[in-house]
Amino acid sequence: MRMITKIARQKNNPERYNIYLNEEYAFPVDEAILLQFGLTKGKVLDEFEIQEIAYEDEIRKAFNKGLNFLSYQMRSEHEVKKKLLTLEFGEAVALEAIQKLKSYGFINDENYTKALLDTKKATMKKGPKAIRQDLIKKGIDKSLQDEVLATYSLEEQIKLALQLAEKIVRSEKRKTPVQVKAKIQDYLLRKGYAFPIVEEVLNQIELEQDEENWQPLLEAQGEKVWKKYVSKYTGYELKMKVKQTLYQKGFPIEVINRFIEEKENEV
């Protein structure tokens, strides 16, 4: 049995105190632990009580570290646990600290998941599949993922995907409709939208080219194709290679034939 003979506030951290037993420094504690155990001068402690105090103080330190980690932005329970384990707190201590943080409302995976969904939609216009991957990385339970992602309506998905598609259309003026559609499809799939959503968006996008608009596209792409093959092929074989390549790029056959005729007349 040992008696508390002195309690001194730490100079560098006023929320922590040094406890002296039988006139000798014994251990530090958080102010909350001081109050929790009613530690006062003259109180007698046995070895079991001292170990219990040390354990609770470790939990308090983990709680404070977790609280500081959460002060910068919302975090999932999984992220907080990972952080505490990285700081070398034991798993039991980390879990106890997390329970305290949850009881005060500092950790709430449901609110976190809803906020993450809103953020990913607003800032990156991500589709459900991509957002689910983000939630998996954050350690969110699958049932909660399903529940929150179910609020992401098809109408909203189409609206956001359409905005992304229209941005591509505006930036790809030197590509054919076929090329633009291929880029839109690839981009939306990578953004996490399901194929039926992508199809609906492609159906809504107007990409028809006027006759006069094919010429600048040919100047941008046709010339490159012609230069690529003219040094390797001649005659019929050259025409077929150029025609096949441009057709795959989405140029109408009549536009291709006119281009090839013009190139042959240049010779």
C-alpha positions as CSV (number, residue, x, y, z in Angstrom):
1,M,0.0,0.0,0.0
2,R,1.3,3.5,-0.9
3,M,0.0,7.0,-0.1
4,I,-0.3,10.0,-2.4
5,T,2.0,12.6,-0.8
6,K,2.1,15.1,-3.6
7,I,0.1,16.1,-6.8
8,A,1.8,18.5,-9.1
9,R,0.5,20.1,-12.3
10,Q,2.8,19.6,-15.3
11,K,4.4,22.9,-16.6
12,N,4.2,21.9,-20.2
13,N,0.7,20.4,-20.1
14,P,-1.7,21.9,-17.5
15,E,-4.2,19.2,-18.1
16,R,-1.9,16.5,-16.7
17,Y,-0.6,15.9,-13.2
18,N,2.4,14.1,-11.7
19,I,1.5,11.8,-8.8
20,Y,4.0,11.2,-6.0
21,L,3.6,8.1,-3.7
22,N,5.5,8.0,-0.4
23,E,7.4,11.2,-1.4
24,E,8.6,9.6,-4.7
25,Y,7.4,10.4,-8.3
26,A,5.2,7.5,-9.4
27,F,3.2,8.2,-12.5
28,P,1.4,11.0,-14.5
29,V,-2.4,11.2,-15.0
30,D,-4.8,13.2,-17.0
31,E,-7.0,15.7,-15.1
32,A,-10.1,13.6,-16.0
33,I,-8.5,10.5,-14.4
34,L,-7.6,12.6,-11.4
35,L,-11.3,13.4,-10.9
36,Q,-12.5,9.9,-11.9
37,F,-10.5,8.2,-9.2
38,G,-10.7,11.0,-6.7
39,L,-7.0,11.2,-6.4
40,T,-6.1,13.6,-3.5
41,K,-3.2,14.0,-1.2
42,G,-3.4,11.4,1.6
43,K,-5.3,8.8,-0.5
44,V,-3.9,5.3,-0.1
45,L,-3.5,3.1,-3.2
46,D,-2.8,-0.6,-3.6
47,E,-1.0,-2.1,-6.6
48,F,-4.3,-3.1,-8.4
49,E,-5.6,0.5,-8.1
50,I,-2.4,1.9,-9.5
51,Q,-2.5,-0.5,-12.5
52,E,-6.2,0.4,-13.1
53,I,-5.4,4.1,-13.0
54,A,-2.5,3.6,-15.5
55,Y,-4.8,1.7,-17.8
56,E,-7.5,4.3,-17.7
57,D,-5.0,7.1,-18.2
58,E,-3.7,5.3,-21.3
59,I,-7.3,5.2,-22.6
60,R,-7.6,8.9,-21.9
61,K,-4.4,9.6,-23.8
62,A,-5.7,7.6,-26.8
63,F,-9.0,9.4,-26.5
64,N,-7.3,12.8,-26.7
65,K,-5.1,11.7,-29.7
66,G,-8.2,10.4,-31.4
67,L,-10.1,13.7,-30.7
68,N,-7.2,15.7,-32.1
69,F,-7.2,13.4,-35.2
70,L,-10.9,14.1,-35.6
71,S,-10.5,17.9,-35.2
72,Y,-9.2,18.3,-38.7
73,Q,-12.0,16.5,-40.5
74,M,-14.6,13.8,-40.1
75,R,-13.2,10.2,-39.9
76,S,-14.6,6.7,-39.9
77,E,-14.2,4.4,-36.9
78,H,-11.8,2.3,-39.0
79,E,-9.6,5.3,-39.7
80,V,-9.4,6.4,-36.0
81,K,-8.5,2.9,-34.9
82,K,-5.8,2.6,-37.6
83,K,-4.4,6.0,-36.4
84,L,-4.3,5.0,-32.7
85,L,-2.6,1.6,-33.5
86,T,0.0,3.5,-35.5
87,L,0.6,5.7,-32.5
88,E,1.4,2.4,-30.7
89,F,-1.6,2.2,-28.4
90,G,-2.7,-1.4,-27.7
91,E,-5.8,-2.7,-29.5
92,A,-7.8,-2.9,-26.2
93,V,-6.9,0.7,-25.3
94,A,-7.8,1.9,-28.9
95,L,-11.2,0.2,-28.8
96,E,-12.0,1.6,-25.4
97,A,-11.0,5.1,-26.6
98,I,-13.1,4.7,-29.7
99,Q,-16.2,3.7,-27.6
100,K,-15.8,6.9,-25.6
101,L,-15.4,9.0,-28.8
102,K,-18.6,7.3,-30.2
103,S,-20.5,7.9,-26.9
104,Y,-19.8,11.7,-27.2
105,G,-20.8,11.7,-30.9
106,F,-17.3,12.4,-32.2
107,I,-17.4,9.2,-34.3
108,N,-20.5,8.3,-36.2
109,D,-20.0,6.1,-39.3
110,E,-23.6,6.8,-40.5
111,N,-23.1,10.5,-40.5
112,Y,-19.6,10.1,-41.9
113,T,-20.9,7.9,-44.8
114,K,-23.7,10.4,-45.7
115,A,-21.2,13.3,-45.7
116,L,-18.7,11.4,-47.8
117,L,-21.4,10.5,-50.3
118,D,-22.4,14.2,-50.6
119,T,-18.8,15.3,-50.9
120,K,-17.9,12.9,-53.6
121,K,-21.0,13.8,-55.6
122,A,-20.5,17.6,-55.2
123,T,-16.8,17.8,-55.7
124,M,-16.0,14.9,-58.1
125,K,-19.3,13.8,-59.5
126,K,-18.4,10.2,-58.7
127,G,-20.8,7.3,-59.5
128,P,-22.0,4.8,-56.9
129,K,-19.4,2.1,-57.7
130,A,-16.4,4.5,-57.2
131,I,-18.0,5.9,-54.0
132,R,-18.4,2.3,-52.7
133,Q,-14.7,1.8,-53.2
134,D,-14.0,4.9,-51.2
135,L,-16.3,3.6,-48.4
136,I,-14.6,0.2,-48.4
137,K,-11.2,1.9,-47.9
138,K,-12.7,3.8,-45.0
139,G,-13.8,0.5,-43.4
140,I,-17.5,1.2,-43.6
141,D,-19.8,-1.8,-43.0
142,K,-21.3,-3.2,-46.2
143,S,-24.9,-2.9,-44.9
144,L,-24.3,0.8,-44.2
145,Q,-22.7,1.3,-47.6
146,D,-25.9,-0.2,-49.2
147,E,-28.2,1.9,-47.1
148,V,-26.5,5.2,-47.9
149,L,-25.8,4.5,-51.6
150,A,-29.5,3.6,-52.0
151,T,-30.2,7.3,-51.5
152,Y,-28.2,8.1,-54.7
153,S,-31.1,8.2,-57.1
154,L,-30.9,7.3,-60.8
155,E,-32.1,10.8,-61.7
156,E,-29.2,12.3,-59.8
157,Q,-26.7,9.9,-61.3
158,I,-27.8,10.8,-64.8
159,K,-27.7,14.5,-64.1
160,L,-24.1,14.4,-62.8
161,A,-22.9,12.0,-65.4
162,L,-24.5,14.2,-68.1
163,Q,-22.5,17.2,-66.7
164,L,-19.3,15.2,-67.0
165,A,-20.2,14.1,-70.5
166,E,-21.0,17.7,-71.7
167,K,-17.6,18.9,-70.3
168,I,-15.9,16.3,-72.5
169,V,-17.9,17.3,-75.6
170,R,-16.9,20.9,-75.1
171,S,-13.2,20.0,-74.8
172,E,-13.0,17.6,-77.6
173,K,-13.9,19.7,-80.6
174,R,-11.2,18.1,-82.8
175,K,-12.6,14.5,-82.4
176,T,-15.3,12.7,-84.3
177,P,-18.7,11.8,-82.6
178,V,-17.6,8.2,-82.4
179,Q,-14.3,9.2,-80.6
180,V,-16.1,11.5,-78.2
181,K,-18.7,8.9,-77.3
182,A,-15.9,6.3,-76.7
183,K,-14.1,8.8,-74.4
184,I,-17.4,9.6,-72.5
185,Q,-18.2,6.0,-72.0
186,D,-14.7,5.1,-70.8
187,Y,-14.6,8.2,-68.5
188,L,-18.0,7.6,-66.9
189,L,-17.3,3.9,-66.3
190,R,-14.1,4.9,-64.5
191,K,-16.0,7.4,-62.5
192,G,-18.1,4.6,-61.1
193,Y,-21.3,4.8,-63.1
194,A,-23.1,1.6,-64.2
195,F,-23.4,0.9,-67.9
196,P,-27.1,1.6,-68.1
197,I,-26.5,5.1,-66.8
198,V,-23.7,5.6,-69.3
199,E,-26.0,4.4,-72.1
200,E,-28.7,6.8,-71.1
201,V,-26.3,9.7,-71.1
202,L,-24.9,8.8,-74.5
203,N,-28.4,8.7,-75.8
204,Q,-29.0,12.2,-74.5
205,I,-25.8,13.7,-75.9
206,E,-26.1,15.4,-79.3
207,L,-23.0,14.8,-81.4
208,E,-24.1,15.2,-85.0
209,Q,-21.5,16.9,-87.2
210,D,-22.4,19.4,-89.9
211,E,-20.9,18.9,-93.3
212,E,-18.5,21.8,-92.9
213,N,-17.2,20.6,-89.6
214,W,-15.6,17.5,-91.0
215,Q,-12.9,19.4,-92.8
216,P,-11.0,20.7,-89.7
217,L,-11.3,17.2,-88.2
218,L,-9.7,15.7,-91.3
219,E,-6.9,18.3,-91.1
220,A,-6.3,17.3,-87.5
221,Q,-6.5,13.5,-87.9
222,G,-6.7,12.6,-91.6
223,E,-3.3,14.1,-92.4
224,K,-1.7,12.1,-89.6
225,V,-3.2,8.9,-90.9
226,W,-2.1,9.6,-94.5
227,K,1.4,10.4,-93.4
228,K,1.5,7.2,-91.4
229,Y,0.7,4.9,-94.3
230,V,1.9,6.8,-97.4
231,S,5.5,5.8,-96.7
232,K,4.6,2.1,-96.3
233,Y,1.9,1.5,-98.9
234,T,0.8,2.6,-102.4
235,G,-2.3,2.4,-104.6
236,Y,-5.2,0.3,-103.5
237,E,-3.5,-0.9,-100.3
238,L,-2.8,2.6,-99.2
239,K,-6.4,3.7,-99.8
240,M,-7.8,0.7,-97.9
241,K,-5.5,1.3,-94.9
242,V,-6.4,5.0,-94.7
243,K,-10.1,4.3,-95.3
244,Q,-10.2,1.5,-92.6
245,T,-8.5,3.7,-90.0
246,L,-10.6,6.8,-90.6
247,Y,-13.8,4.8,-90.6
248,Q,-12.9,3.3,-87.2
249,K,-12.4,6.8,-86.0
250,G,-15.9,7.6,-86.9
251,F,-15.6,9.5,-90.2
252,P,-18.4,8.9,-92.7
253,I,-17.4,6.9,-95.8
254,E,-18.3,9.7,-98.2
255,V,-16.1,12.2,-96.3
256,I,-13.2,9.6,-96.3
257,N,-13.5,9.0,-100.1
258,R,-13.4,12.7,-100.7
259,F,-10.3,13.1,-98.5
260,I,-8.5,10.3,-100.2
261,E,-9.4,11.7,-103.7
262,E,-8.0,15.1,-102.7
263,K,-4.8,13.5,-101.4
264,E,-4.3,11.5,-104.6
265,N,-4.8,14.6,-106.7
266,E,-2.0,16.4,-104.7
267,V,0.5,13.8,-106.0
